[in-house]
């Protein structure tokens, strides 16, 4: 007598055939893969290998929130035209030792800026041993003759030190720059670099009584 058992499918007629199980499993895996590539990757990770995210709009779900900003959101327009040409200059400003009989240890140097124009600057003191021995007053003001005798003054920075770097957007139409005072016992030299939309003050006029001129031909306008 044989002990061989019939296949499980014959013992349990309700169980699905193996072929059906394999097809069902494969179909489920295929559907899962389509969901991952067509929905999850575009929406969650901004990955769209099949291009379905763009077609269905799911890629937009990943995109960061966009906030519109006006060009006038700051105190002035973010972009503007300037009434004067862009230029760059380097100056050397000599200062005598403290106690000089001609008071040549002090000097004021300014440039002319229209209201709203930008000035980028950097300066350092050469020959200065103690930074605190150099006092400076960075400020600007309108010109009395141009403003009918009334002067508007803007103070930017009063301090001491051997160098400074920064930028300025002129709050008034006028002359803007520095008053330097050397309190050390030896002469020093200020090397000043400027770039922006400014004009030089002619020597002998207010803001440049010492007649300071660029050390090299200025770079004005486009190259």
Residue frames as a rotation matrix with the C-alpha (Angstrom) as fourth column:
UNK 1
0.585 0.811 0.000 0.00
0.811 -0.585 0.000 0.00
0.000 0.000 -1.000 0.00
UNK 2
-0.271 -0.700 0.661 1.39
0.665 -0.633 -0.397 3.46
0.696 0.331 0.637 -0.93
UNK 3
0.035 0.203 -0.979 1.78
0.915 -0.401 -0.051 6.21
-0.402 -0.894 -0.199 1.76
UNK 4
-0.828 -0.393 0.401 2.11
0.539 -0.754 0.374 9.06
0.155 0.526 0.836 -0.81
UNK 5
-0.200 0.746 -0.635 -0.06
0.549 -0.451 -0.703 12.06
-0.811 -0.490 -0.319 0.08
UNK 6
0.313 0.368 0.876 -1.95
0.936 -0.274 -0.220 14.02
0.159 0.889 -0.430 -2.55
UNK 7
-0.648 -0.532 0.545 -0.88
0.487 -0.839 -0.241 17.67
0.585 0.110 0.803 -3.20
UNK 8
-0.801 0.302 -0.516 -2.13
0.377 -0.414 -0.828 20.25
-0.464 -0.858 0.218 -0.69
UNK 9
-0.769 0.527 -0.361 -4.28
-0.636 -0.681 0.363 21.81
-0.055 0.509 0.859 -3.41
UNK 10
-0.402 0.632 -0.662 -6.21
-0.160 0.664 0.730 18.55
0.902 0.399 -0.166 -3.64
UNK 11
-0.574 0.174 -0.800 -6.54
0.775 0.431 -0.462 18.25
0.265 -0.885 -0.382 0.19
UNK 12
-0.257 0.453 -0.854 -7.77
0.495 -0.697 -0.519 21.88
-0.830 -0.555 -0.045 0.55
UNK 13
-0.076 0.269 0.960 -9.70
0.996 -0.032 0.088 22.94
0.055 0.963 -0.265 -2.51
UNK 14
0.859 0.501 -0.107 -10.14
0.509 -0.857 0.074 26.47
-0.055 -0.118 -0.991 -1.06
UNK 15
0.222 -0.848 -0.482 -6.38
0.232 -0.434 0.871 27.31
-0.947 -0.305 0.100 -1.01
UNK 16
0.798 0.080 -0.597 -5.22
-0.491 -0.487 -0.722 29.34
-0.348 0.870 -0.350 -4.07
UNK 17
0.821 -0.543 0.175 -2.76
0.554 0.686 -0.472 27.75
0.136 0.485 0.864 -6.48
UNK 18
0.131 -0.878 -0.460 0.93
0.696 -0.250 0.674 28.64
-0.706 -0.408 0.578 -6.09
UNK 19
-0.492 -0.302 0.816 0.89
0.847 -0.385 0.368 30.40
0.203 0.872 0.445 -9.46
UNK 20
0.438 0.752 0.493 -1.87
0.531 -0.659 0.533 32.68
0.725 0.028 -0.688 -8.24
UNK 21
0.784 -0.203 -0.586 0.05
0.519 -0.304 0.799 33.45
-0.340 -0.931 -0.133 -5.04
UNK 22
-0.265 -0.963 0.054 3.19
0.808 -0.191 0.557 34.31
-0.526 0.191 0.829 -6.99
UNK 23
-0.334 0.204 0.920 1.28
0.739 -0.549 0.390 36.54
0.585 0.810 0.032 -9.38
UNK 24
0.743 0.669 0.019 -0.48
0.483 -0.555 0.677 38.31
0.464 -0.494 -0.736 -6.48
UNK 25
0.508 -0.636 -0.581 2.80
0.605 -0.216 0.766 38.88
-0.613 -0.740 0.275 -4.62
UNK 26
-0.503 -0.734 0.457 4.54
0.834 -0.273 0.479 40.14
-0.227 0.622 0.749 -7.75
UNK 27
0.026 0.609 0.793 1.65
0.675 -0.596 0.435 42.46
0.738 0.524 -0.426 -8.51
UNK 28
0.875 0.296 -0.383 1.71
0.483 -0.480 0.732 43.90
0.032 -0.826 -0.563 -5.00
UNK 29
0.065 -0.939 -0.338 5.46
0.685 -0.205 0.700 44.53
-0.726 -0.277 0.629 -5.21
UNK 30
-0.505 -0.224 0.834 5.01
0.835 -0.370 0.407 46.21
0.217 0.902 0.374 -8.60
UNK 31
0.490 0.765 0.418 2.26
0.552 -0.644 0.530 48.47
0.674 -0.028 -0.738 -7.27
UNK 32
0.752 -0.268 -0.602 4.42
0.516 -0.330 0.791 49.36
-0.411 -0.905 -0.110 -4.24
UNK 33
-0.323 -0.936 0.137 7.36
0.805 -0.196 0.561 50.21
-0.498 0.292 0.817 -6.50
UNK 34
-0.228 0.323 0.918 5.16
0.746 -0.548 0.378 52.43
0.625 0.772 -0.116 -8.68
UNK 35
0.817 0.568 -0.097 3.88
0.476 -0.569 0.671 54.24
0.326 -0.594 -0.735 -5.58
UNK 36
0.388 -0.758 -0.524 7.43
0.621 -0.205 0.756 54.80
-0.681 -0.619 0.392 -4.32
UNK 37
-0.580 -0.726 0.370 8.79
0.744 -0.287 0.603 56.08
-0.332 0.625 0.707 -7.64
UNK 38
-0.352 0.512 0.783 5.69
0.652 -0.466 0.598 58.00
0.671 0.722 -0.170 -8.73
UNK 39
0.618 0.723 0.309 4.50
0.236 -0.545 0.804 59.47
0.750 -0.424 -0.508 -5.42
UNK 40
0.831 -0.253 -0.495 6.80
0.513 0.006 0.859 59.09
-0.214 -0.967 0.135 -2.41
UNK 41
-0.141 -0.988 0.062 10.10
0.939 -0.113 0.326 60.09
-0.315 0.105 0.943 -4.04
UNK 42
-0.339 -0.007 0.941 8.76
0.591 -0.780 0.207 63.19
0.732 0.626 0.268 -5.87
UNK 43
0.570 0.716 0.402 6.67
0.143 -0.569 0.810 64.43
0.809 -0.404 -0.427 -2.94
UNK 44
0.971 -0.124 -0.205 9.03
0.210 0.032 0.977 63.72
-0.115 -0.992 0.057 -0.04
UNK 45
0.278 -0.960 -0.026 12.56
0.505 0.123 0.854 63.76
-0.817 -0.250 0.519 -1.47
UNK 46
0.522 -0.005 -0.853 12.30
-0.550 -0.767 -0.332 65.79
-0.652 0.642 -0.403 -4.72
UNK 47
-0.721 -0.672 0.171 13.48
-0.328 0.548 0.770 62.75
-0.611 0.499 -0.615 -6.69
UNK 48
0.390 0.907 -0.158 11.50
-0.506 0.068 -0.860 62.08
-0.769 0.416 0.486 -9.89
UNK 49
-0.595 -0.761 0.260 13.23
-0.217 0.463 0.859 59.30
-0.774 0.455 -0.441 -11.89
UNK 50
-0.440 0.492 0.752 10.10
0.793 0.605 0.068 58.46
-0.421 0.626 -0.656 -13.93
UNK 51
-0.972 0.057 0.227 8.94
0.067 -0.861 0.504 62.03
0.224 0.505 0.833 -14.53
UNK 52
-0.213 0.962 -0.172 5.55
0.711 0.273 0.648 61.19
0.670 0.015 -0.742 -13.05
UNK 53
-0.212 0.097 -0.972 5.97
0.876 -0.423 -0.233 63.68
-0.434 -0.901 0.004 -10.21
UNK 54
-0.883 -0.129 -0.452 6.11
-0.050 -0.931 0.362 66.59
-0.467 0.342 0.815 -12.65
UNK 55
-0.802 0.596 -0.033 3.23
0.061 0.138 0.989 65.18
0.594 0.791 -0.147 -14.67
UNK 56
-0.014 0.843 -0.538 0.98
0.780 0.346 0.522 64.74
0.626 -0.412 -0.662 -11.64
UNK 57
0.325 0.108 0.939 2.11
-0.221 -0.957 0.187 67.83
0.920 -0.268 -0.287 -9.73
UNK 58
0.881 0.024 -0.472 3.42
0.411 0.454 0.791 65.85
0.233 -0.891 0.390 -6.76
UNK 59
-0.101 -0.995 0.027 6.88
0.875 -0.102 -0.473 67.42
0.474 -0.024 0.880 -7.13
UNK 60
-0.150 0.087 0.985 5.41
-0.081 -0.994 0.076 70.74
0.985 -0.068 0.156 -6.02
UNK 61
0.860 0.490 -0.142 4.59
0.068 0.166 0.984 69.24
0.506 -0.856 0.109 -2.62
UNK 62
0.376 -0.803 -0.463 8.32
0.926 0.336 0.169 69.06
0.020 -0.493 0.870 -1.83
UNK 63
-0.120 -0.505 0.855 9.15
0.554 -0.749 -0.364 72.60
0.824 0.430 0.369 -2.94
UNK 64
-0.671 -0.172 -0.721 9.88
0.725 -0.352 -0.592 75.09
-0.151 -0.920 0.361 -0.11
UNK 65
0.426 0.872 -0.241 7.35
0.824 -0.484 -0.295 77.78
-0.374 -0.073 -0.925 0.65
UNK 66
-0.433 -0.538 0.723 7.86
0.804 -0.594 0.040 80.86
0.408 0.598 0.689 -1.48
UNK 67
0.276 0.444 -0.852 7.54
0.750 -0.654 -0.098 84.30
-0.601 -0.612 -0.514 0.10
UNK 68
0.315 -0.111 0.943 7.31
0.782 -0.533 -0.324 87.28
0.538 0.839 -0.081 -2.24
UNK 69
0.040 -0.368 -0.929 9.36
0.757 -0.596 0.269 90.32
-0.653 -0.714 0.254 -1.21
UNK 70
0.932 0.324 0.163 9.07
0.356 -0.734 -0.579 93.80
-0.068 0.597 -0.799 -2.59
UNK 71
0.110 -0.926 0.362 12.15
0.806 -0.130 -0.578 95.50
0.582 0.355 0.732 -4.01
UNK 72
-0.107 -0.081 0.991 11.25
-0.257 -0.960 -0.107 98.42
0.960 -0.266 0.082 -1.72
UNK 73
0.641 0.412 -0.648 11.14
0.426 0.511 0.746 96.29
0.639 -0.754 0.152 1.45
UNK 74
-0.214 -0.780 -0.588 14.29
0.975 -0.130 -0.181 97.93
0.065 -0.612 0.788 2.83
UNK 75
-0.016 0.166 -0.986 14.63
0.465 -0.872 -0.154 101.62
-0.885 -0.461 -0.064 3.66
UNK 76
-0.040 -0.017 -0.999 15.20
-0.749 -0.661 0.041 102.28
-0.661 0.750 0.014 -0.03
UNK 77
0.820 0.370 -0.437 14.96
-0.572 0.549 -0.609 100.41
0.015 0.749 0.662 -3.32
UNK 78
0.566 -0.616 0.549 17.17
0.153 0.732 0.664 97.33
-0.810 -0.291 0.509 -3.59
UNK 79
-0.208 -0.602 0.771 18.18
0.941 0.093 0.326 98.37
-0.268 0.793 0.547 -7.10
UNK 80
0.739 0.414 -0.531 18.70
0.293 -0.908 -0.300 101.92
-0.606 0.066 -0.793 -8.31
UNK 81
0.445 -0.592 0.672 20.58
0.716 -0.217 -0.664 104.02
0.539 0.776 0.327 -10.81
UNK 82
0.179 -0.484 -0.856 23.29
0.781 -0.459 0.423 106.39
-0.598 -0.745 0.296 -9.57
UNK 83
0.959 0.264 -0.099 23.74
0.166 -0.814 -0.557 109.98
-0.228 0.518 -0.824 -10.76
UNK 84
0.398 -0.891 -0.216 27.56
-0.889 -0.433 0.147 109.73
-0.225 0.134 -0.965 -10.70
UNK 85
0.426 -0.309 -0.851 29.97
-0.478 0.722 -0.501 107.17
0.768 0.620 0.160 -12.15
UNK 86
0.981 -0.186 -0.059 31.41
0.167 0.643 0.748 104.31
-0.101 -0.743 0.661 -10.11
UNK 87
0.444 -0.888 0.116 35.04
-0.430 -0.325 -0.842 104.86
0.786 0.324 -0.526 -9.18
UNK 88
0.837 -0.313 -0.449 37.85
0.544 0.568 0.618 103.51
0.061 -0.762 0.645 -6.99
UNK 89
0.486 -0.696 0.528 40.75
-0.329 -0.706 -0.628 105.44
0.810 0.131 -0.572 -5.44
UNK 90
0.449 -0.451 -0.771 43.62
0.857 0.460 0.230 104.96
0.251 -0.765 0.593 -3.01
UNK 91
0.657 -0.192 0.729 44.86
-0.207 -0.976 -0.070 107.82
0.725 -0.105 -0.680 -0.83
UNK 92
-0.057 -0.690 -0.721 47.80
0.868 0.322 -0.378 108.30
0.493 -0.648 0.581 1.51
UNK 93
0.706 0.406 0.580 47.10
0.047 -0.844 0.534 110.72
0.707 -0.350 -0.615 4.35
UNK 94
-0.310 -0.898 -0.312 50.18
0.499 0.125 -0.857 111.83
0.809 -0.422 0.410 6.33
UNK 95
0.849 0.503 0.160 49.81
0.103 -0.455 0.885 112.80
0.518 -0.735 -0.438 9.99
UNK 96
-0.118 -0.918 0.378 52.61
-0.352 -0.318 -0.880 114.45
0.928 -0.237 -0.286 11.96
UNK 97
-0.521 -0.153 -0.839 53.48
0.648 0.569 -0.506 113.43
0.556 -0.808 -0.198 15.51
UNK 98
0.586 0.752 -0.301 51.42
0.746 -0.356 0.562 114.80
0.316 -0.554 -0.770 18.40
UNK 99
0.402 -0.404 -0.822 52.53
0.518 -0.639 0.568 118.28
-0.755 -0.654 -0.048 19.41
UNK 100
-0.307 -0.501 0.809 53.39
0.951 -0.188 0.245 119.40
0.029 0.845 0.534 15.89
UNK 101
-0.704 -0.056 -0.708 53.52
0.287 -0.934 -0.212 123.21
-0.650 -0.352 0.673 15.80
UNK 102
-0.848 0.381 -0.370 51.42
-0.525 -0.501 0.688 123.39
0.077 0.778 0.624 12.66
UNK 103
-0.166 0.793 0.586 48.83
-0.600 0.390 -0.698 120.95
-0.783 -0.467 0.412 14.08
UNK 104
-0.129 0.054 -0.990 49.52
-0.946 0.292 0.139 118.69
0.296 0.955 0.013 11.15
UNK 105
-0.986 -0.115 0.122 48.78
-0.153 0.913 -0.377 115.72
-0.068 -0.391 -0.918 13.40
UNK 106
-0.194 0.973 0.126 45.09
0.201 0.165 -0.965 116.33
-0.960 -0.162 -0.228 12.58
UNK 107
-0.926 -0.058 -0.374 43.43
-0.343 -0.286 0.895 116.19
-0.159 0.957 0.245 9.18
UNK 108
-0.011 0.967 0.254 39.94
-0.164 0.249 -0.955 115.98
-0.986 -0.052 0.156 7.73
UNK 109
-0.909 -0.249 -0.334 39.28
-0.372 0.125 0.920 114.23
-0.187 0.960 -0.207 4.43
UNK 110
-0.089 0.952 0.293 35.88
-0.049 0.290 -0.956 113.84
-0.995 -0.099 0.021 2.80
UNK 111
-0.965 -0.037 0.261 34.33
0.256 0.113 0.960 112.99
-0.065 0.993 -0.100 -0.56
UNK 112
-0.576 0.792 -0.206 31.08
-0.773 -0.609 -0.181 114.18
-0.268 0.055 0.962 -2.07
UNK 113
-0.928 0.344 0.142 28.13
0.361 0.925 0.121 111.77
-0.090 0.164 -0.982 -2.06
UNK 114
-0.497 0.857 0.138 24.57
-0.544 -0.432 0.719 112.27
0.676 0.282 0.681 -3.31
UNK 115
-0.225 0.515 0.827 21.85
-0.901 0.214 -0.379 111.15
-0.372 -0.830 0.415 -0.92
UNK 116
0.749 0.573 0.334 21.42
-0.467 0.813 -0.348 107.37
-0.471 0.105 0.876 -1.12
UNK 117
0.531 -0.628 -0.570 24.77
-0.559 0.246 -0.792 106.77
0.637 0.739 -0.221 -2.86
UNK 118
0.984 -0.168 -0.062 26.99
0.170 0.765 0.622 103.94
-0.057 -0.622 0.781 -1.60
UNK 119
0.346 -0.933 0.100 30.59
-0.793 -0.348 -0.501 104.23
0.502 0.094 -0.860 -0.43
UNK 120
0.934 -0.189 -0.303 32.74
0.293 0.891 0.346 101.18
0.205 -0.412 0.888 0.42
UNK 121
0.527 -0.742 0.414 35.90
-0.656 -0.665 -0.356 101.93
0.539 -0.084 -0.838 2.38
UNK 122
0.818 -0.385 -0.428 38.90
0.557 0.719 0.417 100.42
0.147 -0.579 0.802 4.09
UNK 123
0.520 -0.694 0.499 41.78
-0.430 -0.717 -0.549 102.17
0.739 0.071 -0.670 5.83
UNK 124
0.720 -0.384 -0.579 44.74
0.676 0.576 0.459 101.31
0.157 -0.722 0.674 8.04
UNK 125
0.884 -0.455 0.106 47.37
-0.466 -0.841 0.275 103.33
-0.036 -0.292 -0.956 9.89
UNK 126
0.632 -0.749 -0.198 50.97
0.509 0.594 -0.623 102.59
0.584 0.293 0.757 8.94
UNK 127
-0.367 -0.874 0.320 53.69
0.169 -0.401 -0.900 103.28
0.915 -0.276 0.295 11.53
UNK 128
0.182 0.522 0.833 51.27
-0.786 -0.432 0.443 103.33
0.591 -0.736 0.331 14.46
UNK 129
-0.750 -0.554 -0.363 52.46
-0.212 0.720 -0.661 101.29
0.627 -0.418 -0.657 17.45
UNK 130
-0.846 0.516 -0.130 49.51
0.282 0.229 -0.932 101.79
-0.451 -0.825 -0.339 19.82
UNK 131
-0.526 0.676 0.516 46.08
0.738 0.062 0.672 101.65
0.422 0.734 -0.532 18.10
UNK 132
0.350 0.740 -0.575 44.47
0.926 -0.365 0.094 103.84
-0.140 -0.565 -0.813 20.76
UNK 133
-0.372 -0.585 -0.720 46.79
0.454 -0.792 0.409 106.70
-0.810 -0.175 0.560 19.76
UNK 134
-0.983 0.108 0.149 44.80
0.090 -0.419 0.904 107.32
0.160 0.902 0.402 16.57
UNK 135
-0.385 0.901 -0.199 41.42
0.206 -0.126 -0.970 108.96
-0.900 -0.414 -0.137 17.04
UNK 136
-0.973 0.124 0.196 38.93
0.172 -0.182 0.968 109.16
0.155 0.976 0.155 14.18
UNK 137
-0.354 0.902 -0.247 35.50
-0.080 -0.293 -0.953 110.67
-0.932 -0.318 0.176 13.63
UNK 138
-0.906 0.143 0.399 33.57
0.424 0.316 0.849 109.27
-0.005 0.938 -0.347 10.66
UNK 139
-0.158 0.853 -0.497 30.73
0.404 -0.403 -0.821 111.64
-0.901 -0.331 -0.281 9.78
UNK 140
-0.606 0.023 0.795 29.03
0.773 -0.220 0.595 113.58
0.189 0.975 0.116 7.03
UNK 141
-0.173 0.589 -0.789 27.12
0.447 -0.667 -0.596 116.82
-0.878 -0.456 -0.148 6.56
UNK 142
0.632 0.430 0.644 25.49
0.774 -0.315 -0.549 119.04
-0.033 0.846 -0.532 4.02
UNK 143
-0.543 -0.811 0.217 27.42
0.829 -0.559 -0.020 122.00
0.137 0.169 0.976 2.63
UNK 144
-0.304 0.449 -0.840 26.31
0.549 -0.638 -0.540 125.32
-0.779 -0.625 -0.053 4.10
UNK 145
-0.720 -0.014 -0.694 26.37
-0.419 -0.789 0.450 127.25
-0.554 0.614 0.562 0.83
UNK 146
-0.878 0.376 -0.295 24.32
-0.095 0.468 0.879 124.60
0.468 0.800 -0.375 -0.97
UNK 147
-0.346 0.767 -0.541 21.75
0.844 0.506 0.178 124.30
0.410 -0.395 -0.822 1.84
UNK 148
0.300 0.537 0.789 21.14
0.249 -0.842 0.478 127.99
0.921 0.053 -0.386 2.44
UNK 149
-0.185 -0.480 0.857 23.31
-0.661 -0.584 -0.470 128.31
0.727 -0.654 -0.209 5.55
UNK 150
0.495 0.398 0.773 21.77
-0.842 0.438 0.314 125.40
-0.214 -0.806 0.552 7.47
UNK 151
-0.417 -0.734 -0.536 23.95
-0.771 0.598 -0.219 122.31
0.482 0.322 -0.815 7.95
UNK 152
0.777 0.610 0.154 22.61
-0.617 0.690 0.378 118.80
0.124 -0.389 0.913 8.56
UNK 153
-0.296 -0.949 0.105 25.17
-0.933 0.264 -0.244 116.58
0.204 -0.171 -0.964 10.32
UNK 154
0.836 0.464 -0.294 25.21
-0.403 0.882 0.246 112.76
0.373 -0.087 0.924 10.42
UNK 155
-0.054 -0.846 0.530 27.55
-0.987 0.125 0.099 110.97
-0.150 -0.518 -0.842 12.85
UNK 156
0.531 0.193 -0.825 28.60
-0.509 0.851 -0.129 107.43
0.677 0.488 0.551 11.88
UNK 157
0.706 -0.346 -0.618 31.44
0.608 0.744 0.278 106.38
0.364 -0.572 0.735 14.20
UNK 158
0.478 -0.629 0.613 33.72
-0.675 -0.710 -0.203 108.01
0.563 -0.317 -0.764 16.76
UNK 159
0.982 -0.191 0.002 36.46
0.155 0.803 0.575 105.77
-0.111 -0.564 0.818 18.07
UNK 160
0.256 -0.956 -0.144 40.18
-0.912 -0.289 0.293 105.00
-0.322 0.057 -0.945 18.08
UNK 161
0.623 -0.079 0.778 42.10
0.119 0.993 0.005 102.24
-0.773 0.090 0.628 16.34
UNK 162
-0.376 -0.903 -0.208 44.55
-0.224 -0.129 0.966 101.34
-0.899 0.410 -0.154 13.63
UNK 163
-0.996 0.063 -0.063 42.11
-0.047 0.223 0.974 100.27
0.075 0.973 -0.219 10.89
UNK 164
-0.266 0.961 0.078 38.47
-0.235 0.014 -0.972 100.14
-0.935 -0.277 0.222 9.80
UNK 165
-0.997 0.073 0.022 36.44
0.044 0.302 0.952 98.62
0.063 0.950 -0.304 6.97
UNK 166
-0.391 0.919 -0.040 32.83
0.419 0.140 -0.897 99.12
-0.819 -0.368 -0.440 6.04
UNK 167
-0.630 0.301 0.716 30.27
0.682 -0.226 0.695 100.79
0.371 0.927 -0.063 3.82
UNK 168
-0.651 0.425 -0.629 28.01
0.173 -0.724 -0.668 103.80
-0.739 -0.544 0.398 3.92
UNK 169
-0.204 0.661 0.722 24.75
0.922 -0.120 0.369 104.76
0.331 0.741 -0.585 2.26
UNK 170
-0.936 -0.319 0.151 24.71
0.263 -0.915 -0.305 108.54
0.235 -0.246 0.940 2.43
UNK 171
-0.238 0.900 -0.366 21.71
0.915 0.082 -0.394 109.82
-0.325 -0.429 -0.843 4.42
UNK 172
0.614 0.388 -0.688 22.11
0.177 -0.916 -0.359 113.35
-0.769 0.099 -0.631 3.05
UNK 173
0.686 -0.386 0.617 23.49
0.626 -0.118 -0.771 114.99
0.370 0.915 0.161 -0.06
UNK 174
0.907 -0.395 0.146 26.84
-0.418 -0.799 0.432 116.40
-0.053 -0.453 -0.890 1.05
UNK 175
0.073 -0.954 -0.291 30.41
-0.608 0.189 -0.771 115.54
0.791 0.233 -0.566 1.99
UNK 176
0.936 0.282 0.211 31.26
-0.348 0.648 0.678 112.43
0.054 -0.708 0.704 4.01
UNK 177
0.310 -0.879 -0.361 34.53
0.022 0.386 -0.922 111.18
0.950 0.278 0.139 5.46
UNK 178
0.514 -0.256 -0.819 36.92
0.800 0.489 0.348 111.22
0.311 -0.834 0.456 8.39
UNK 179
0.621 -0.485 0.616 38.63
-0.592 -0.805 -0.038 113.51
0.514 -0.341 -0.787 10.85
UNK 180
0.551 -0.537 -0.639 41.89
0.576 0.799 -0.174 111.89
0.604 -0.272 0.749 12.02
UNK 181
0.665 -0.437 0.605 44.05
-0.660 -0.723 0.204 112.89
0.348 -0.535 -0.770 15.00
UNK 182
0.324 -0.675 -0.663 47.41
0.325 0.737 -0.592 111.28
0.888 -0.024 0.459 15.71
UNK 183
0.848 0.010 0.530 48.24
-0.464 -0.471 0.750 111.33
0.257 -0.882 -0.395 19.43
UNK 184
0.771 -0.631 -0.085 51.42
0.629 0.733 0.260 109.25
-0.102 -0.254 0.962 19.17
UNK 185
0.526 -0.656 -0.542 54.95
-0.112 -0.685 0.720 110.64
-0.843 -0.318 -0.433 19.41
UNK 186
-0.646 -0.735 0.208 55.84
0.124 0.168 0.978 109.72
-0.754 0.657 -0.017 15.83
UNK 187
-0.338 0.525 -0.781 54.43
-0.878 -0.476 0.060 110.53
-0.340 0.706 0.621 12.38
UNK 188
-0.405 0.305 0.862 52.11
0.230 0.946 -0.227 108.00
-0.885 0.107 -0.454 10.75
UNK 189
-0.823 0.186 -0.537 50.36
-0.567 -0.336 0.752 107.52
-0.041 0.923 0.382 7.42
UNK 190
-0.064 0.885 0.461 46.74
-0.263 0.431 -0.863 106.55
-0.963 -0.176 0.205 6.76
UNK 191
-0.974 -0.147 -0.173 46.27
-0.209 0.280 0.937 104.39
-0.090 0.949 -0.304 3.67
UNK 192
-0.249 0.969 0.009 42.65
-0.299 -0.067 -0.952 104.77
-0.921 -0.239 0.306 2.57
UNK 193
-0.989 0.038 0.140 40.88
0.144 0.396 0.907 102.84
-0.021 0.917 -0.397 -0.19
UNK 194
-0.326 0.918 -0.226 37.48
-0.376 -0.345 -0.860 103.93
-0.868 -0.195 0.457 -1.49
UNK 195
-0.958 0.203 0.202 35.03
0.266 0.365 0.892 102.52
0.108 0.908 -0.404 -4.03
UNK 196
-0.251 0.944 -0.214 31.56
0.726 0.038 -0.687 103.70
-0.641 -0.328 -0.694 -4.86
UNK 197
0.126 0.455 0.882 29.50
0.894 -0.436 0.098 106.49
0.429 0.776 -0.462 -6.37
UNK 198
0.531 -0.075 -0.844 31.28
0.575 -0.699 0.424 109.58
-0.622 -0.711 -0.328 -5.11
UNK 199
0.678 -0.388 0.624 33.17
0.373 -0.550 -0.747 112.61
0.633 0.740 -0.228 -6.36
UNK 200
-0.196 -0.837 -0.511 36.42
0.963 -0.067 -0.260 114.07
0.183 -0.543 0.820 -5.07
UNK 201
0.852 0.334 -0.402 36.39
0.437 -0.878 0.197 117.39
-0.287 -0.344 -0.894 -3.25
UNK 202
0.542 -0.690 0.480 38.87
0.317 -0.361 -0.877 119.78
0.778 0.628 0.023 -4.92
UNK 203
-0.163 -0.724 -0.670 41.89
0.953 0.059 -0.296 120.67
0.254 -0.687 0.681 -2.81
UNK 204
-0.954 -0.244 0.173 41.45
0.182 -0.932 -0.314 123.75
0.238 -0.268 0.934 -0.65
UNK 205
-0.226 0.942 0.246 37.69
-0.511 -0.330 0.794 123.33
0.829 0.053 0.556 -0.32
UNK 206
-0.057 0.306 0.950 35.77
-0.987 0.128 -0.100 122.24
-0.153 -0.943 0.295 2.75
UNK 207
0.879 0.332 0.343 36.36
-0.326 0.942 -0.078 118.53
-0.349 -0.043 0.936 3.26
UNK 208
0.597 -0.746 0.295 39.79
0.802 0.561 -0.206 118.56
-0.012 0.360 0.933 1.62
UNK 209
0.966 -0.233 -0.113 41.63
-0.216 -0.965 0.149 121.65
-0.144 -0.120 -0.982 2.82
UNK 210
0.231 -0.941 0.247 44.91
-0.233 0.193 0.953 119.70
-0.945 -0.277 -0.174 2.79
UNK 211
0.305 -0.069 -0.950 44.55
-0.939 -0.190 -0.288 118.95
-0.160 0.979 -0.123 -0.94
UNK 212
-0.321 -0.379 0.868 44.82
-0.317 0.907 0.279 115.14
-0.893 -0.186 -0.411 -0.63
UNK 213
0.183 0.305 -0.934 44.89
-0.983 0.027 -0.184 113.47
-0.031 0.952 0.305 -4.07
UNK 214
0.966 0.166 0.197 44.80
-0.159 0.986 -0.050 109.80
-0.202 0.017 0.979 -5.17
UNK 215
0.155 -0.976 0.152 48.22
-0.367 0.086 0.926 108.12
-0.917 -0.199 -0.345 -5.20
UNK 216
-0.773 -0.324 0.545 47.51
0.352 0.496 0.794 106.63
-0.528 0.806 -0.270 -8.65
UNK 217
-0.832 0.521 -0.190 45.27
-0.478 -0.500 0.722 107.57
0.281 0.691 0.665 -11.58
UNK 218
-0.395 0.744 0.539 41.68
-0.615 0.222 -0.757 106.92
-0.682 -0.631 0.370 -10.47
UNK 219
-0.950 0.251 0.184 39.58
0.311 0.740 0.596 104.11
0.013 0.624 -0.781 -11.88
UNK 220
-0.530 0.779 -0.336 36.36
-0.447 -0.593 -0.670 105.75
-0.721 -0.205 0.662 -13.03
UNK 221
0.256 0.762 -0.595 33.41
-0.944 0.064 -0.324 104.10
-0.209 0.644 0.736 -14.79
UNK 222
0.926 0.160 0.342 33.58
-0.091 0.974 -0.209 100.81
-0.367 0.162 0.916 -16.65
UNK 223
-0.013 -0.986 0.163 36.97
0.054 0.163 0.985 99.28
-0.998 0.022 0.051 -17.61
